[in-house]
Amino acid sequence: MDIAKLILEYGFEAVAIVFLGYFVFYVWQFVTKTLQPKLSKMHIALIRVIDQTRMLDQDMIRLQQKVNVVLTMKEKQDILEDAEEKEALQKIREGENE
């Protein structure tokens, strides 16, 4: 069918509405058959990435706490070693003075 004949017979508005209806139907079909399944897959992938990010964040927090504990223990050990060295030096000096 020729579009010009349709416009002459039914009017521009009626033909435009039919074509607009077809366009809406085409877009709706495209969205429901093509985009929606892909969006569902992407949604699942996004949830996985968010979960992995949370797990990594929790691992980083645990690791930071462990590092802080080790550094604190190292500082205490250094302080104790310094105190022991000072005591040993003081004993040596007392032994020399006698």
C-alpha positions in Angstrom: 0.0 0.0 0.0 1.1 3.5 -0.8 1.4 5.9 2.2 0.0 8.8 0.1 -3.2 6.8 -0.7 -3.6 5.9 3.0 -3.3 9.6 4.0 -5.8 10.6 1.3 -8.2 7.9 2.4 -8.0 8.0 6.2 -6.3 11.3 6.9 -2.8 12.2 8.2 -3.8 11.9 11.9 -5.1 8.4 11.6 -2.1 7.1 9.6 0.3 8.8 12.1 -1.5 7.2 15.0 -1.2 3.7 13.4 2.5 4.2 12.7 3.0 5.6 16.2 1.2 2.5 17.6 3.5 0.2 15.5 6.5 2.1 16.7 5.5 1.8 20.4 4.8 -2.0 19.8 8.2 -2.4 18.2 10.0 -0.6 21.0 8.1 -2.6 23.6 9.0 -5.9 21.9 12.6 -4.9 21.6 12.8 -4.0 25.3 11.0 -7.1 26.6 12.8 -9.6 24.3 16.2 -8.1 24.0 17.0 -5.7 26.8 15.2 -7.2 29.7 17.1 -10.5 29.7 20.4 -8.7 29.4 19.5 -6.4 32.2 18.6 -9.3 34.4 22.0 -10.9 33.7 23.7 -7.6 34.4 21.8 -7.2 37.7 23.0 -10.6 38.8 26.6 -9.7 37.9 26.3 -6.4 39.7 25.1 -8.2 42.9 28.1 -10.5 42.6 30.5 -7.6 42.3 29.0 -5.8 45.2 29.3 -9.0 47.4 32.9 -9.5 46.4 33.6 -5.8 47.2 32.1 -6.2 50.6 34.1 -9.4 51.2 37.3 -7.6 50.1 36.5 -4.7 52.4 36.0 -7.0 55.3 39.3 -8.8 54.5 41.1 -5.5 54.4 39.7 -4.5 57.8 40.8 -7.9 59.3 44.2 -7.5 57.8 44.6 -4.0 59.1 43.6 -5.1 62.6 46.2 -7.9 62.4 48.9 -5.5 61.2 48.0 -3.1 64.0 48.3 -5.9 66.6 51.7 -7.0 65.2 53.0 -3.4 65.2 51.9 -2.9 68.8 53.5 -6.2 69.9 56.7 -5.2 68.1 56.8 -1.8 69.9 56.3 -3.5 73.2 59.0 -6.0 72.4 61.4 -3.2 71.4 60.6 -1.4 74.7 61.3 -4.5 76.7 64.5 -5.2 74.9 65.7 -1.6 75.5 64.9 -2.0 79.2 66.7 -5.2 79.4 69.8 -3.7 77.6 69.7 -0.8 80.1 69.6 -3.2 83.0 72.4 -5.2 81.6 74.5 -2.1 81.1 73.8 -0.9 84.6 74.8 -4.2 86.1 78.0 -4.1 84.0 78.8 -0.6 85.2 78.0 -1.6 88.9 80.3 -4.5 88.5 83.1 -2.3 87.2 82.6 0.3 89.9 83.0 -2.3 92.7 
